[in-house]
């Protein structure tokens, strides 16, 4: 599992965080183009005339972490929509889709990132392929502080995945 405790050191811990997961691993050329597109956008991002201070990271050539804040205020819906439209347009032009938060993202036994519908994840739990120690990604976190505290990538048994999917614990009492 990756350590995100020092991610975006120049951003305030209360910064908003958005997580986008591509439906597949993106090739090197697409990752470079995505990086350039988001970097260019971030330099000019504004919300109701206020500068949005932001940073981003592309993880495993498939996940975009986008953190941002506005000094003395909140990022408006329009400001958030600007980033969403940029990423949606890029995905359309590049031939992939961003997954909904209803998908489950985890690492398989080889450490590769896997995305599946919730129903398939439930079946993987039942079959024992996914256990309490399987690393999962919580794409619902929405603050940089949560990311830094380790709530993004952690074992299934310590996340909401363990409760919702009733992942059996190997601990016996």
N, C-alpha and C positions, 0 to 999 in steps of 0.2 A: 504494500500500500504506500502511496505517496504521502509525504508530509507537506501540508499546506499552511503550516503555522506562521510562516514568514511571507506568505503570498501578498503581493501588492503592498510593500512596506510604506509607500508614500501615501496610501489611502487611509482615511479615517476608519477605525474599526466598525463604526456605524454605517459605513457605505452600503448601498444596496448591491445585491449580487443577482445576476441572471445567469442561468446555466442552459446551454443549448447543446443537444446531443444529436449528431448526424446519424442517419440510418445505416451508415457504413463507415469504415475507416477511409479517410480521404488520402489520396495520393500526395506525394511530396509537392508536386506542382500546384495542386489545389490548395494545400496548406499554405504554401508561400503566397499565393494570390489572396487567400482569405486573410492572412496576417497583414499583408499590405493594405487591403481594403479596410479592415477594422482599424489599423493604425492611422490611416489617413482620416477616417471618420472621427476617431477619438480626438485628433488634434483640433477639430472644428466643432465638436459636439456642444450644443447649447440647449438651454431650456428656458424659454421666455426671456431670452436675451442674456441669461446668466451662463457663465462658462461651467460646463460639466467636467469635473476632474475625474479622470477614469484611467483604467488599465485593464488589460485582458491577458489571458493565457490560453493557448490551445494545448489540450492534454490528450495524449495518446492518438493524435491526428484524428480525433473524433469529437472531442468535447471542448466547447468554448466557455470559459469563465469570464464574465464581464462584470467588473466592479466599478461603481461610480457614486459620486456625491456632488452636491452643490453646496458651496459655503453659505451658511445662514439661510437654509431653505431646503426644499424637497425638489426632486426632479419631477417635472410635470408629466402628465399622461402623454402629452404631445412629444415631450423630450424622450420618453421611453419608447414611444412608437417609432421615432426616427431610427433608433438602433434596431428594433425589431424588423422594420421594413428593409433596412440595409441587409440584415442577415438573411431574410426571406428571399430577397431579390438575388443575392449571391448564390443561395442554394438552388434557386430556379435556373439561373444561368449556368450553374456547374453540374446540374443533373443529379442532385441528391435532395433529401428532405430532412428537416429537423423533426425529431420525434416528439410526440406529446409526452406530458408528464405521467401518462398512464402506462408507459413502457417501463420496464425494470432494467436497470443497467448494473452489471456486476462483472467480476473477473472470474474467468474459468480457472480450472486447475493449472493451466499453463501460464496464467497471469494476463491473458488477453481480455480486452473489454468485449463484453457480449451484451446485446440488447434484445429483449424478448417481450412479448405481451405479458400482462399479469397472469393470464390463464396458463401460459407455458411455464412461467416461473413457478407457479403453484405446483405444476406437475414435476418440475425439477426438484422441488422440495420433497414431494411425496416419494420420488424415486431415490432420494438420497444424494443426488448429484450436487444439490445446494445444501450446505449445512450451516450451523451457527457461525462457523469460522470463515465462510465464503465472504470475500470483500464485496460490498455493495456500495453504490453511489446514491446518495440522497439528493436528487435533482430538485427537490422542493425547498431546499434552504434558500433564504433570500437576503442574507446579510453576510458581509465579509467576516464579521466576528464568528458566525457559525462555521464558516469555512476554516478559519484559523484555529478554532477549538477542536477541529477534527470531525465535524459532523457530516462532511461531504463523502469521504471514503472511509468506511469502517466495516467491521465484521457484521454480518447479518444479525447475529444474536444480540448486538448492542444497538441496533437501529430499529426503526418502525417496521422494517421488513420482518424481523423476528416475530413481532406481535401479530401483524396482519396476516402473515402467511403461516403462522403457528409452526415456526421452525423448531424442531425438537432440540432440547439442550442435552449435551453429552455429560453434564454434571449430574452425578447421583448423590443422593443424601442418605 
